[in-house]
Structure formats: structure tokens, C-alpha cells
Amino acid sequence: MNFITFPEPQLRSFTEQVFLKMGCSEADATLAADVLLRSDLRGIDSHGVARLVGYVRLWEKGRINATPNIRVVHETPTTATVDGDAGLGLVVAPFAMKLAIEKAKIYGSGWVSVKNSNHFGIAGYHSLLATEHDMIGISMTNASPLVAPTYANERLLGTNPMCYAFPAGKYPPVVVDMATSAAANGKLEIAQRAGKAIPEGWAQDKDGRPSTDPNQLKAGGSLLPLGGDKDHGSHKGFGLSATVDILSAVLSGANYGPWVPPFVAFMEPSANPVGEGIGHFFGAMRIDGFRPADDFKHHLDNWIETFRNARPVDPAQRVIIPGEPETAFEQERAINGIPLIDAVVNDLNELATKLGVAALG
């Protein structure tokens, strides 16, 4: 497996050009590219420009509306439901998160559910928007059914990520951004491209037997909830995933469980959907609704230092604060560029040829 490193501005320009070719407005193309590039910058390679081909394929199938009329369809002073009009989740989600933030500015907190959307990139992007306003940000989304609940051998849930972001003082925000499955599907895709095995507890084959083969998912197998099996707490992962599915979709009117539309274009959505598109859920809470923001951030700095300095099992490995690795990646890659594996580069260059934009080289 070979890597080719590209300057962030080059990848950003390329991504914007692709979204413009899809028919997105300049503002939407810029925003969608920003969400994807933030993922690559933060080292979450599975959700960055590697996903660009997938968005284009969905658009070609008529499942993504490049010019959506994103609108509020239900509202109270502190809550709202947004209809994404089948738009890019990369555009719909920031709209909804900013609405939650605006409500929080006035009323202390804002809560927004979303229906009729698509894959929204990394959850951390949206939660971090709230931290810029001295707010706690919450974001989550349901996803294509690839995960079998504890004791089941049937795909009923998505990887269903959730993210909580907390602003600190002298340190970067604490960002708890995680899938509720044992691993995100993107990590299996990376293993497939690299020809590597996956750890035990990530997936099972079509007969429900544990497997370390990342290709078993394509062969009818399923991902496992966080924990892997009941003895290691998979019922907790199942519970967290259920929470995301209910808040994102049952609450908003999106599809839930096995009816969530697949991200891959070669699989058709359910012929009998129970809702509209994919669902998301966002929250923003003003810290000064609980205590002065500077006091909170001072104590969160102290919290960070306390946990960072915990006595380690291995002196060479200290405790890592949630969000710390991603911040380090972002600082390093902003300077040195973003590495892409050659298979992703080839996919993007083929996409460039098809759409008539300049190749990455």
C-alpha cells in the first residue's frame, strides 16, 4: 500500500470542483468540501475525500438533491425538525446545527432533529461548531443497516455515531466522537484496500460466526455493536446505537433500523420506507446556563491535566484525552499535507476524468 501526500488546498479545490459539477451552489460546494477536508485533516481518513466517489454515485442515481430546499417543518422556541430535501448531509447537518446554536443563544439550549438527509461526514465537525460559541455540542446520525444487535444475525442498525464536544480554556475542545458499533464501516474499507485482517470482535460472517476477514461484510456478514459480544458489553453498544436511531429518526420522521437507505449506490433503498431519508440529531447547550463559561473552561483544563497525568500502566503511553489525536493530526497535516492511499487517488482521478475536472496527478 502506497501513500501520496497532497497539500490541503489542492484537495479542497478538487473537492469543491466535484461538488460544483454535481450542480451544488458555490456556497454548498465550499461547505461540503470543508466538512470532508476537516475529516482528512483530523486523521479520520475513512470519512474524508475517500467518500467523494460515493456521494457522486448517489447523485447519479438521483438519491442526492444537489440544490435542496432545506426547511424547518416543525418548531418550538427550543426545538425544531428540519427536512433536508434529500440534500447532501454535508450541507443539511451544518444548517441544522447552526439552528440549534441560534436557539441556544436565545433560550439556553437548542435541539434539532433532521429527516430526509444523507451521510453527513464526521459527527465531530458539527459538534465543534457549538464550541466556538462557548456551548457544548451534540451530534449524531443513523446510518445504513450493517450492524447486528446483540444475539442477532441480521443487519438492523447502522454504525450510528454520536459526538459530544466540550470547549476548554487553554486546551483544544474535548471531543468524544465515536461509532456505536465495534468499528466504523470505513475502517473495514481501509482494511480491504490494504489487504489486512481486522481485529476479532468487529464483525461476524453470514452464519453469525466471529470473523477477522473485512470482506465478510460484503459476503452477507454484519458488523457487531461496540463491545463485540455480550460478555464484553455489546448490549451497551446496542443500547447506544438504539438511542442514536431513535433520536435521529423515530423522532424526526426519517427512516430507522433496517429501512435506512444504504450509502452504496449499487444497493437500492427499501421499497417500503417508514420515513424519509437518513436522520440526524443535534444539540447545543450554553455553558453559562449552568455556570460562568470561564469557570467551566478553567475546570475543564484542570480535568484535562488531571487525566493526562494519570499514572500509566506503561510509562511510554500516557492517557489520551478524547479528541487529542485528531487535534494532533490536524496540526501536522495542515502543514505537511494529507496522505491518501493510491487506491483512493486512482478512484478520484477516474472521477475527475468522468466529470471533466483537473486530476490530482
N, C-alpha and C positions, 0 to 999 in steps of 0.2 A: 504494500500500500504506500503510495507516494503522495506527498503533500505539495501543493503550490500555494504560495502566500501572495495575497493581493492587498494593496492599500485599501483601507476602509472607504475613502471617497470613490475609488473605482467601482467597488462592489455596490455602493449606494447608487451611483449614477446608472449602472447597468440595471439594477432592480427597478429604479424609477422608470426607466425606458420600457421595461417589460410591462409594468402596470399601465403605462400610458398607451401601449399597443393594445392592451385589453379594453381600452376605452375609458379608463378612470380619469377623473379630472386631475389637474396638476396638484391640487391640494391633497386629494386622496392618494395619488401615487406617491407623493412625498411622505405622507403619514404611514402608508402601508410599508414602504421601504424602510422607514425609521424603526418600525416595530421589528421587522425581520433582522435588520442590521444590529439592533440592540441585543438580539439573541446571540448572534455570532460574536459580537464584541464581548459578551458576558460568558462565552465559552459553552453556550448551550447549542452546539452545532446542529443537533437534530431538528431544531425549530427555526433555523435561520434561512439563508438563501437556498439551502438544500431542499426546502419545501416549495420553492418558487414554481418548479415544474408542475407540482401537484395542484397549485392554485390555477395555473393556466389550463390544465386539463379539465378541471371542474368548470371553468368559464366556457371552454369549448363545448362542454356537454350541456350548457345552459343552466347550470346549477349555481352559478355565481352571477349576480347582477352587478355590473361594473359601475352603474350610475343609480344607486339605490336612493329611495326617498325614506331616509331614516326618520322615524317619528315616534313621539310619545303617544301611546294608545290608552293609558290609564295612569292616573296621577293623584297623589295627595301631597300635602306640603313636604313630607319627608320621604316619600316613596314614589316609584314610577315603574311602569313597564314599557319597554321600547320594542318596536317592531323594526328589525333590521332590513326588511325588504330584500332578503336573500343577498345582501351585500357582503363584501369581504369582512370577515370578523376582525381583521386588522384595522378596519376603519370604524365598524359598528361599535366595537368594545371601547375605544377611547371616547367616543361620543357619549356612551352610557356612563363611563367612569367620571367624565367631566360633569355630567349632570348630577351624579351623586355628590361630587365635590361642591358644586354650586348650592345644592340643598343643604349640605353640611355647613357651609359658610353662614347661612341664614338661621338654620334650626338646630345646629349642633351635630346632626348626623344625616346622612342621605343613603338610601338603599334603592338600587335599580336592578330589576330583572330584565332579561332580554330573550326574545324569541326570534325565529326566522333569520338566524345569522349563520356564519360559517366559522371554521377554525380561526382562533384569534391570536395565534402566536404564543409567546410565553406569558404566563399569568403575571409574572413579576413586572413586566412593562407597565401594566395597568395599575397595579397596587402602588408602584413607586410614584405615579402621578400625584397621589394624595399626600405623600411625604413632603412634597415641595410646598405644601400649604400648612405644615405642622399638623397633619392629620394622619391617622392610622388608615391604611388602605387594605381592602379585602377584595380579592377577585377569584372567581372560579368558573369553570365551564364543564359541561358534559361533553362526551366525545363518542366516536364510533364504537360500537359494541365489540370489544376484543377481550374483555375480562370475564372470567367465570367467577361467580360468587363462591364463597366458602361452601364446600361439599358438592358443588355443581360441576357439570361437564357441558356447559352451554354458555355461549357468549351473551351476556346480558347487560354488561356495563362497559363504559369507556375507561380510559386511564384517568379521567376526571380529576385534573389538577386543581389545587387550591393554593392560594398565596396570601400571606399576611405580611405587610411591610410597616415597620416602625421607625420614625425618624429619630436619629441620635443627635448629639451635640457636636463633639469634635471627631466623631467617627461616622463612617457611612451608615446608612439605614440597616437595621436588622431585617433580613428578607427571608421568610420561611416559604419557599416555593417548591412544591413537590407534587408528583403524581400520587394518586391513592392506590395505584397498582404497584406491584413489586418493582416494576421498571416501566418507563415510557416506551411506547412502540418505536419511537425514533432511535432508541438505544439498540433495539433488535435490528433495525435497518442498518445502523452503523456496523454491527457485528456481521450482518450478512455481507455487506460490501467488503469488509476486511477478512472474511472467511474465518472468523473466530467463533468459539463456543461462548455461550452465555452462562452466567452462574446458575447453580441449582436454586430453585425456588422462584425463578422468574416466569416460567411457562410450563405448560403441560401439553402432551400430544392429544390427538383427536380421541384417544381412548381414556384420557384423564390421567395418564402416567407422567411423572415428572420428566422433563427433558432439558438438555443443555444445547439443543440444536435450534438456532434462531430461525431456521426455515420451517419449523413445525407450525408456526402460526399460519403460514401460507398453506400448509397441508391440512388445515382444519382444526389445529390445536387452539389454545387460548392462553392469554396472559393470566397471571394469578394476582389476587389482591395483595396489598402491602402486608408483609409477614410470610407470604408464601403458602403456609398451611396452618391449620387450626392450632397445632402445638406451638407455632411461632407467632401467633396473633393475627392470622389472616382475617378473623372475624372483625377485628378492629379496622383493618384496611377496607373490608367490605362495608362497614358502618360509615366510614368517612366518605367512601365513594357514593354510597346511597344518599348521604347528606348533600353532596355536590349535585347529584342528579335531581333531587327533589327541589332544592333551591333554584337551580338553573332552569329547570324545565317544567316540572309539575306546577311550580309557582307562576311561571311566565306564560305557559301555553306552547312551549317548544316540544319537540319530540323527546322522549325519555326512554331509558332502558334499551331494549333491542330495536326500537324504532328510530334511533338517532342515525341520520344519514352518514354513510361511510365517507371518509376523506378521499379514498382512492376512487378515481373516476370510472374504473372498469367495473365497479360494483354499483348496482342501481339502488336508490333509496327504496324503502318499504312501499309496497303498492297500497297499503292501508295505514298511513301515518296517523298517529294520535295527536299530533301537534304540527307546528311549523318550524322547520329547520332545526339548527342547533341552539341550545340555550346557554346563557351566561348569568352570573350574579355578581354584583359589585356593591361594596360598602365603603363609606368614608366617615370617619368619626373625628371631630375636632378634639385635640388633646386638651385644650383649655376648657372643654366642657366637663373635665374631670379634675384637673389641677393646672396651674400655670405651665405653659408649654416648656419654658426654660427649665423649670424644676424637673419635669418629666425627662427631658433630654439629658440633663445633668446626671440623673439617677440611672438612665439607660447607659450612659457612658460608663458609670461605675459598674453596672451589671455586666457590660461587655468585658471590662478589665478583670472583673472577678472570675468570670468563666474562662476567659482566655488564659488566666494564670492558674487555673486548677492544676493540682498535682497530676502529672501524666503517668500513664502506665509505662509508656516508652518515652524516655527523655527527648528523643528525636522527634516526637509527634505530640504537639500541644493540642488542646481543644480548639476546634474550628468554629467560629461564630457563624450562624446561618447567614448566607449572603456574602461571606468573606471571600470564598474562592472566585465567585463571579465578579466581585469588585476588582480583585487582582487581575483576572483575565482582561477586564475592560480597560484597565490602566495600561497593561502591557500591549494589548492588541491595537489600541488606539495609536500607539507609537510604531509598533513593528509589523502591523498588518494582520490579516485574518487568514489562517491556513485552511484550505479546502482540499479534500482528498480528490485524486484525479478522476474518480468516477463521477463525482458531483460536478467538477469542471467540465467534463465531457457532456454531461446532461445539459448544463447551462449553455454551452456553446452550440449544441444541437438546437436548443430553444431559440438562441439568438438567430441562427440561420433561418429557422421557420418563421420567426416574427419580423425579420429584417432589421435587427439592431446589431450594433457592433459587438463582436465576440469578445470574450475576456482575454483571449490569446493563450 
